[in-house]
Amino acid sequence: MASPRVTGVDGPVFKRALLGSLTWLSNNHEEVNRLNVFPVPDGDTGTNMLLTLQSAVEDIRESEAKEISKIAALAAHGSLMGARGNSGVILSQIFRGFASSVQDKATLSPAELAHGFEEAANAAYRAVSKPTVPKPNARIRRATPIRMIAMSARRPSSQPARPTGKTLRAPIVTSRVQNRSARRMRTSPSTQTAAKTS
């Protein structure tokens, strides 16, 4: 039997999304740790985000709320109480901004969901005095699904949204930073001296 087509995002759908996100991050947090090399390779961004997300999920796990506003509020509270490190605090602000934008709503349309994500990014940026790529607030603002949802909401269902240059930029932010770091190392005086003497 085919699953019913989802036409909006309510509490149960958002809850399933968060549970799925926790599963993904549990399996990939070490990769996130390796990705974060700017401004310093602190090596714990993925772990701190995972612990924060676990706290958010603990608050929603037993909830049977149908309204997305209630699930979002629980997740925001849980993430704030369990925020770990800078990345965890930023993630908690993402949840807070999203919860604030969907307050009193039972279900979100695609356009409303996109708006909620944008407000989540704005809240995270406001919480950081000098936001630096590629922390979680930059990732949520550049996230391809946000732009694709907004594009789809403005198109007829028969006309699929196509990714633009902006939507394709997000996955390569970190690699660009890494490439710039590598170029600086190759062109530094100490590196050139070592190359001449080797």
C-alpha positions in Angstrom: 0.0 0.0 0.0 1.4 3.3 -1.1 2.2 5.9 1.6 -0.2 8.9 1.6 1.2 12.0 -0.2 2.4 14.6 2.2 0.9 18.0 1.3 2.0 19.9 4.4 4.3 19.6 7.4 2.5 19.0 10.7 3.7 17.9 14.1 4.1 14.1 13.3 5.9 14.9 10.0 8.3 17.3 11.7 8.9 14.8 14.5 9.8 12.1 12.0 12.2 14.5 10.3 14.0 15.3 13.6 14.3 11.6 14.4 15.7 10.9 11.0 18.1 13.8 11.4 19.3 12.3 14.6 19.9 9.0 13.0 21.9 10.6 10.2 24.0 12.8 12.5 24.7 9.8 14.8 26.2 8.0 11.8 28.0 11.0 10.4 29.1 13.3 13.3 32.7 12.3 12.9 32.6 13.4 9.3 31.2 16.8 10.4 34.0 17.0 13.0 36.6 16.6 10.1 34.8 19.2 7.9 35.0 22.1 10.3 38.5 23.4 9.7 37.8 27.2 9.8 38.6 29.3 11.7 40.2 26.5 13.8 40.1 22.7 13.4 38.5 22.2 16.8 37.3 18.7 15.8 34.1 18.6 18.0 31.5 20.5 16.0 29.7 17.3 14.9 29.8 15.8 18.4 28.4 19.0 20.0 25.7 19.2 17.4 24.8 15.5 18.0 24.5 15.9 21.7 22.4 19.0 21.3 20.1 17.3 18.8 19.8 14.3 21.1 18.5 16.7 23.8 16.0 18.2 21.4 14.7 14.8 20.4 14.4 13.6 24.0 11.9 16.4 24.5 9.8 15.4 21.5 10.1 11.7 21.6 7.0 11.0 23.7 4.9 13.8 22.4 1.8 13.0 20.3 1.1 16.6 19.4 -0.4 17.1 16.0 0.5 20.7 15.6 4.0 21.6 14.3 4.1 24.6 16.7 4.1 22.3 19.7 6.7 19.9 18.4 8.9 22.8 17.4 8.6 24.4 20.8 9.6 21.2 22.6 12.6 20.8 20.3 13.6 24.4 20.9 13.4 23.9 24.7 15.3 20.6 24.6 18.1 21.9 22.4 18.6 25.0 24.6 18.7 22.9 27.8 21.2 20.5 26.2 23.3 22.8 24.0 27.0 21.8 23.9 29.7 24.1 22.7 29.4 26.9 20.2 27.9 24.8 17.5 25.3 23.4 19.9 24.3 26.9 21.1 24.0 28.0 17.4 21.9 24.9 16.7 19.6 25.7 19.6 19.1 29.2 18.2 18.1 27.6 14.9 15.5 25.6 16.7 14.4 28.7 18.6 14.0 30.8 15.5 12.1 28.1 13.7 9.7 27.6 16.7 9.1 31.3 16.9 8.2 31.6 13.2 5.7 28.7 13.4 4.0 29.7 16.7 0.3 28.8 16.8 0.5 26.9 13.4 -0.9 23.4 13.1 0.5 22.7 9.6 3.0 24.4 7.3 2.8 24.8 3.5 6.0 24.5 1.5 6.4 28.3 1.4 5.7 28.6 5.2 8.3 25.9 5.8 10.9 27.8 3.8 10.1 31.0 5.7 10.5 29.1 9.0 14.0 27.9 7.9 14.9 31.5 6.9 13.8 32.8 10.3 15.8 30.0 11.9 18.9 31.1 10.1 18.3 34.7 11.0 18.0 33.9 14.7 21.3 32.0 14.6 23.1 34.9 12.9 21.7 37.3 15.5 23.1 35.2 18.2 26.7 35.4 16.9 28.6 38.6 16.9 30.8 37.7 14.0 29.4 34.6 12.2 32.1 32.7 10.3 31.6 30.1 7.5 31.1 27.2 7.8 29.4 27.1 11.2 25.9 25.6 11.4 24.2 29.0 10.9 25.8 29.4 7.5 24.8 25.9 6.6 21.1 26.4 7.5 21.0 29.7 5.6 22.6 28.1 2.4 20.7 24.8 2.7 19.5 23.7 -0.7 16.2 22.3 0.6 15.2 25.8 1.8 15.6 27.3 -1.6 14.1 24.4 -3.5 11.0 24.4 -1.2 10.5 28.1 -1.8 11.0 27.7 -5.6 8.6 24.7 -5.7 6.0 26.6 -3.8 5.9 29.3 -6.4 5.7 26.9 -9.4 2.9 24.8 -10.8 3.2 21.2 -9.7 3.8 20.1 -13.3 6.9 22.3 -13.5 9.7 20.9 -11.2 12.1 23.2 -9.6 15.6 23.2 -11.0 18.7 23.9 -8.9 20.4 27.2 -9.5 24.0 28.2 -9.0 23.2 29.4 -5.6 21.6 26.1 -4.5 24.6 24.2 -5.6 27.0 26.3 -3.7 26.4 24.9 -0.2 28.1 21.5 -0.4 31.4 23.1 -1.6 31.7 25.9 1.0 34.0 23.7 3.2 36.1 22.5 0.3 36.7 26.1 -0.9 38.0 27.0 2.6 40.2 23.9 2.6 41.6 24.8 -0.8 42.4 28.3 0.2 44.2 27.0 3.3 46.2 24.6 1.1 47.2 27.4 -1.2 48.3 29.6 1.7 50.5 26.7 2.9 52.1 26.2 -0.5 52.9 29.8 -0.9 54.2 30.5 2.6 57.9 31.3 2.9 58.5 28.4 5.3 57.0 26.0 2.9 59.0 27.3 -0.1 62.2 27.1 2.0 61.5 23.5 2.9 60.8 22.7 -0.7 64.1 24.1 -1.9 66.1 22.3 0.7 64.4 18.9 0.2 
